Amino acid sequence: MKKIKPCPFCGEEAEIKYSDRYYWIECEGCHARTNDFCIDDYERGMAETQKLTTKSWNKREMSELQKYIKLRILEIALNSVGHKGYVSDTISTMANCVEGWFKDFEAK
């Protein structure tokens, strides 16, 4: 099996997890994770599902939600350029907005 890359968000190690018939990879630091991959008795077994899960983690494809949040964070960062605030103010603003972004995204 291919080696699991470190987390793209925090750099910590990630490991493959298993529950019932599902596999996923989760970061030990920030708990970012892949989608669940189900073992299908007819098409793929445990080894193939582990490979698929690892490939997904290592490929670094962003979900639609991740893309949406990344764009919103970039928007806030760009809007704060030139203002006489501190970086901590921008980070605080971003943190306060995340919950609303999830609601906005789910409504679409």
N, C-alpha and C positions, 0 to 999 in steps of 0.2 A: 504494500500500500504506500502511496505517496506521502511524504512528510507534510504535516499540517503547518501552514505558514502562521507567523505571529498575527495578532489582531491588527487590522489596518487602522483602527481608531486609537488604541492606547499602546500597542506594541507588546502587550503581554502574551503569554502562551495561551493557546486554545486547545481544547481536547474534544474528541468525539464522545458523544453521550448516547445512551440507549435507554428506551423505555418501551415496554411491551413490544410492538413491531416497528417502532420508529427510531430513526437515527437523526441526529443533528450535531453541529459543532458549535461550541460555546466558548467565549473568551473567559478566562479565569479572573481577569481584572475588571473589565467594564460590563461583562455579560452580554456583549453583542453576540448574535447567533444567526445561524442559517435557518431556513425553513425546515420543517420536518420532512424526512424522506421515509416512506413506508416500504417495508419488505413485502414484495409481491411474490407469492409462492409459485406462480405460473411463469412470470417473466424474469424476475431477478431474485437472487437469494441474498443472504446476509453480506457476503463479500462484495458483491456488485453494488449493493446499497451503500456500503461504507465508502467505496470508491466514488460513487456519485456525490455523496455528501461532502467528501474531501475536495473533489473537483469544484463543487459549488463554492465552498469557502475560499479556496485558493484563487478562484477566478475573480472574485471581488465584484461581482455584478451587484449594482444597487437596486433595491426594490423601488417601486414608484414612490412610496412614502419617504424613503431615504433621499431620493432625488428632490422631492418637494421640500423637505426640511433643509437640505443643503442649499437650495436656492433661496429660501427664506432667510437663513443665516447670512448668506452672502449679501442679500438685500439690506439687512440691518447693518452689517459691517460697512457697506458702501455708503449708506445714509449717515453713518456716524463719522466718516472721514471729514476732517475740517472742523468738527465741533470741539469745544473746549472741555470735553468730558474725559473721564479716565477709562481705561480698558475694562476695569471691573464694572463700570456702569453699563458698558455694552454687553458684557457677559451676563450681568444680572437681567438686562432687558431681554436677551435671548432666552434665558431660562424661564422668565415669566411668560414668554410667548409660546413655548413648546406645547403646552396643554391646548391652547386655542388652535394651533396648527393641526394637531391631531383631529380635533373636531371639524375643522374646515376641510381637511383631507377626506374624512369619512363621509362628509356631506356631498362630496363630488361624485 
